Amino acid sequence: MTAAIERTAAAPVAAAAPSAVERRPAAEDAGRPVWRRVLLVLALVVAAVVFTAPFVWLISASLRPREYVFSTGFLPTPFAPGNYAEAWQAVPMVTWLLNSLVVGVAAAVAVTLSSAWVAFGFAYFRFPGRDILFGLVLATMMLPFAVTMIPTYLIWSELRLTGTQVPLWAGNLFGSAFYVFLLRQFLLSLPREYFEAARVDGASYPQLFWKLAFPLIRPALLVAFVFEFKASWTDLMKPLIYLRDEELYTLPRGLKVVLDRFGYGGEQQWEIVLAGSVIATVPMLVLFFLAQRHFVEGIATTGRKG
């Protein structure tokens, strides 16, 4: 029975309807006027420059001496790479990075697995009121964080977990409506015959999920993981609410300390603030580039079937 499930999981997923780009004949692209393609490339280049210019300026400014931080231009002149060493020494940056990594991975893993379970239930099982229940799950996305902030804090306070990192990720064990929707759309693109064949061979529902569905929806799971890791990595509100010990701070909470100490309310050492901002941004860029291929594939596939 296990071998049958593995053979089913290894079978190629039936290809979805080809996209508009795949259906377009090569002659159609060749027949396009050259000026249209040139305009498209120019528009993409302009958009890329507009979106990357602030980050390029941030890197450049973080490499300048204090008196030249806000000077015009994108070249770091004079050049002062020692700003990064000063930022590492001024605050416990390594501790904050490790805290953000631990919290981010825990939050991403928790919400990805829990949402995948719920999405599998909505995609595979057919029962009365399924669509209504799914609509209610999606409706929870309309609730702003401010509505649930105080009740959630009271719950964690009763559990005596305020002041710890647990509230930053443990809530994700109950899933997320957005990721449930995203993963359900991916699961609906899988042929139902795979699951029915595995059931005939005696597979249980957990086996259907772990040995059949889980390997096939790996790109969508990676999308959910990256989205949630990024959300946790940049989250400032929860650390502000729950964390008091500086040794437990995540990177956004630590950058708030850097801003208060060296920025507006401190010594006006903006080069340290900017260097800390670059240090906080680089890990997310590395993660995106490492997962880029699967990330784009997961995003493209989730919209193929509703």
C-alpha positions in Angstrom: 0.0 0.0 0.0 2.8 2.4 0.8 4.5 1.6 -2.4 1.3 2.4 -4.3 1.1 5.8 -2.6 4.7 6.5 -3.5 4.1 5.5 -7.1 1.1 7.8 -7.2 3.0 10.7 -5.7 5.8 10.2 -8.2 3.4 10.3 -11.1 3.4 13.6 -13.0 0.5 15.9 -12.1 -1.8 16.4 -15.0 -0.8 19.6 -16.7 -3.1 22.5 -16.2 -4.4 24.5 -19.1 -1.5 26.2 -20.8 -1.1 29.8 -20.1 -1.6 32.5 -22.7 2.1 32.7 -23.2 2.4 29.0 -23.9 -0.6 29.1 -26.3 0.8 32.0 -28.3 2.3 30.9 -31.6 5.9 31.8 -32.2 4.9 33.7 -35.4 2.8 36.0 -33.2 5.8 37.1 -31.2 7.9 37.4 -34.4 5.2 39.5 -36.0 5.1 42.1 -33.2 6.5 45.5 -34.1 10.0 46.0 -32.8 9.1 49.3 -31.2 6.5 47.6 -28.9 9.1 45.2 -27.6 11.5 48.1 -27.1 8.9 50.0 -25.2 8.1 47.0 -23.0 11.8 46.5 -22.1 12.2 50.3 -21.4 9.1 50.2 -19.1 10.5 47.2 -17.2 13.9 48.9 -16.8 12.3 52.1 -15.6 10.1 50.2 -13.1 13.2 48.2 -11.9 15.1 51.5 -11.4 12.3 53.1 -9.5 11.8 50.2 -7.1 15.6 49.6 -6.5 16.7 53.2 -6.2 15.7 53.6 -2.5 17.5 50.4 -1.5 20.6 51.4 -3.5 20.5 54.8 -1.7 20.2 53.0 1.7 23.3 51.0 1.0 25.2 54.0 -0.2 24.2 56.2 2.7 25.1 53.4 5.2 28.7 53.5 3.8 29.2 57.2 4.3 30.6 59.1 7.3 28.1 60.8 9.6 28.3 64.3 8.1 27.7 62.9 4.5 24.9 60.5 5.2 22.1 62.7 3.7 24.2 64.1 0.8 22.8 63.7 -2.7 24.0 61.0 -5.1 24.2 57.3 -5.0 27.9 56.8 -4.6 29.3 56.2 -1.1 31.8 59.1 -1.1 33.6 59.4 1.2 33.7 55.7 1.8 33.2 54.5 5.4 32.7 50.7 5.7 33.5 50.9 9.4 29.8 51.9 10.0 28.8 48.2 9.9 31.4 47.2 12.5 30.3 50.1 14.7 26.7 48.9 14.4 27.6 45.3 15.4 29.5 46.6 18.4 26.9 49.2 19.5 24.0 46.7 19.9 23.6 42.9 20.3 22.9 42.5 16.6 23.8 38.8 16.5 21.4 38.0 19.3 18.6 39.9 17.6 19.3 38.1 14.3 19.2 34.7 15.9 16.0 35.6 17.8 14.4 36.7 14.5 15.6 33.5 12.8 14.2 31.2 15.5 10.8 33.1 15.7 10.5 33.4 11.9 11.2 29.7 11.3 8.8 28.6 14.1 6.0 30.9 12.9 6.5 29.9 9.2 6.6 26.2 9.9 3.6 26.4 12.3 1.3 28.3 9.9 2.4 26.4 6.8 1.6 22.9 8.3 -1.6 23.9 10.1 -3.0 25.8 7.1 -2.1 22.9 4.8 -4.1 20.5 7.0 -7.1 22.7 6.8 -6.7 23.3 3.1 -6.5 19.6 2.4 -9.8 19.1 4.3 -11.5 21.8 2.2 -10.1 20.5 -1.0 -10.6 16.7 -0.6 -13.6 16.2 1.6 -17.1 16.9 0.3 -19.7 17.6 3.0 -22.8 19.8 3.4 -22.0 23.4 4.1 -18.4 23.1 3.0 -18.5 26.3 0.9 -20.3 28.3 3.6 -17.7 27.2 6.1 -14.9 28.1 3.8 -16.5 31.5 3.2 -16.5 32.1 6.9 -12.8 31.2 7.1 -12.1 33.7 4.4 -14.2 36.3 6.1 -11.9 36.3 9.1 -9.3 38.1 6.9 -11.5 41.1 7.1 -10.9 41.4 10.8 -8.1 44.0 11.4 -5.3 43.1 13.9 -6.4 45.9 16.2 -9.8 44.1 16.8 -8.1 41.0 18.2 -5.0 42.5 19.7 -6.4 43.1 23.2 -8.3 39.7 23.6 -5.2 37.9 22.3 -3.0 39.7 24.8 -5.4 38.8 27.6 -5.2 35.1 26.6 -1.4 35.1 26.6 -1.4 37.0 29.9 -3.7 34.3 31.5 -1.3 31.7 30.3 1.6 33.7 31.8 3.5 33.8 28.5 3.8 37.5 28.1 7.4 38.5 28.2 8.4 35.4 26.2 8.8 34.8 22.5 5.9 32.2 22.4 3.1 34.7 21.5 5.1 35.7 18.5 4.7 32.4 16.8 2.4 30.0 18.7 -0.8 31.7 17.4 0.2 30.4 13.9 -0.5 26.8 15.1 -4.2 27.6 14.3 -3.5 28.4 10.7 -4.2 31.5 8.6 -7.2 32.1 6.3 -4.9 33.5 3.6 -2.7 30.5 3.5 -5.7 28.1 3.7 -7.0 29.8 0.5 -3.7 29.7 -1.2 -3.0 26.0 -0.5 -6.6 24.9 -1.2 -6.3 26.4 -4.7 -3.1 24.5 -5.3 -4.7 21.3 -4.0 -7.7 21.7 -6.3 -5.4 21.6 -9.3 -4.3 18.0 -8.4 -6.2 15.2 -10.1 -8.7 13.6 -7.6 -8.1 10.2 -9.1 -4.7 10.1 -7.4 -6.3 10.3 -4.0 -9.1 7.9 -4.9 -6.6 5.3 -6.1 -4.6 5.6 -2.9 -7.8 5.1 -0.9 -8.6 2.0 -2.8 -5.1 0.7 -1.9 -6.0 1.2 1.8 -4.3 4.6 2.5 -5.5 6.5 5.5 -6.3 10.2 5.4 -3.1 11.2 7.1 -1.2 9.1 4.6 -3.0 10.8 1.8 -1.8 14.1 3.1 1.8 13.3 4.1 2.7 10.8 1.4 0.7 12.1 -1.6 -0.5 15.7 -1.2 2.5 17.0 0.7 5.1 16.2 -1.9 2.9 17.5 -4.8 2.1 20.9 -3.2 5.7 21.6 -2.2 5.9 24.8 -4.3 2.8 26.2 -2.6 4.1 25.3 0.8 7.3 27.1 0.0 5.3 30.2 -1.0 3.4 30.1 2.3 6.7 29.6 4.3 8.4 32.5 2.6 5.4 34.8 3.0 5.1 34.1 6.7 8.8 34.2 7.4 8.9 37.6 5.8 5.9 38.8 7.8 7.5 37.5 11.0 10.9 39.0 10.1 9.4 42.5 9.6 6.8 42.4 12.4 7.3 45.1 15.0 3.9 45.3 16.7 4.0 41.9 18.5 7.5 42.3 19.8 6.5 45.8 21.1 3.5 44.3 22.9 5.0 41.1 24.4 8.8 41.5 24.8 10.5 43.4 27.6 13.9 41.8 27.9 16.4 43.2 25.3 18.0 39.7 25.0 14.7 38.4 23.6 14.2 41.2 21.1 13.7 40.3 17.4 15.4 42.4 14.8 12.6 44.9 14.1 12.3 45.5 17.9 16.0 45.9 18.1 16.0 48.4 15.2 13.5 50.4 17.2 16.0 50.6 20.0 18.7 51.6 17.5 16.5 54.3 16.1 15.7 55.6 19.6 19.3 55.5 20.8 21.1 56.7 17.7 18.4 58.4 15.6 15.7 60.9 16.4 15.9 60.8 20.2 19.6 60.0 20.5 23.0 61.0 19.2 22.0 61.5 15.5 24.3 58.7 14.4 22.2 57.9 11.3 25.0 55.9 9.7 24.5 53.3 12.4 20.7 53.3 11.9 21.1 52.8 8.2 23.7 50.1 8.6 21.4 48.2 10.9 18.6 48.5 8.3 20.7 47.0 5.6 21.7 44.1 7.9 18.0 43.5 8.6 17.2 43.5 4.9 19.9 41.3 3.4 18.7 37.9 4.9 15.3 38.3 3.2 16.9 39.1 -0.1 19.1 35.9 0.2 16.0 33.8 1.1 14.0 35.1 -1.9 16.8 34.4 -4.3 17.4 30.9 -3.0 13.6 30.1 -3.3 12.9 32.2 -6.3 12.2 29.4 -8.8 9.8 27.5 -6.6 8.3 30.7 -5.3 7.3 31.9 -8.8 6.0 28.4 -9.7 3.9 28.3 -6.5 2.4 31.7 -7.1 1.6 30.9 -10.8 0.0 27.6 -10.0 -2.4 28.6 -7.2 -4.5 30.6 -9.7 -5.1 27.9 -12.2 -8.2 26.4 -10.7 -10.9 27.7 -8.4 
